[in-house]
Amino acid sequence: MDRDIRTVDDVMRLLDGLFAPEADRWTADGASWWDGFYADRARPVPFFTAKPDEHLVSYLDRGLVAPGRALDLGCGPGRNALHLASRGFMVDAVDLSPTAISWATERAREAGAGIRFHCGDAFALTAGELAGPYDLICDSGCFHHLPPHRRVSYLALLERALAPGGHLALTCFAAGAMGSELPDAAFYRQSALHGGLAYTPESLRWIFSELTEIELRRMHDEPSGSPVFGEPFLWTALFRRATEAGSTVVRGRRCAGR
């Protein structure tokens, strides 16, 4: 007889285990799936390109975000981390996949960028490993690969690592264009995430209601010859934390992404 649920982390692990192993894209056990995804660098995957996200470039060009410390969640091959470093940020970048981190490290070496790459679970890394607090947390495709209960972990990371006055730059699947629109409870009944969760603007505003919305729109559709990446099936959002720290977020752990 097991009676081993005592903490929020215990509950998170219990809920993680309700999903079929092949559905895992967010725990350390999901690293092998992402390794396979990134193994063939010649695959025609839009975000394999070295181009940064168009909205991220726009935030910097318009002065909405100023250089400082940045954390790139689910950095993949490092395209956004590289751009942030080139614009004067001190960058930490994390991904579950050793294959993605190896590719990103090669790109950074070629560019002469001093990015600190971390391979592992962003929510399990210690404060010493992630040298926050961060003025910018960038997420281009991590959030929509999390099961519903891991939003608690995500908000806890923001509470812990985002500096007062800092920004979250988020990209995720747009309802009606990409991702599953099933109710949260259905994912647990079906033990699958069906490729990722779709979000509406209203759901994003509610989830991140402790932050101030600066901008929320569809990502621009960028042509193949553009110097930036953009796909219209994604939302882009910029949120800012209040300059006075403080929150009632329940603490948890864990994340992954591309």
Disulfide bonds with the S-S distance in Angstrom:
Cys142-Cys255 2.29
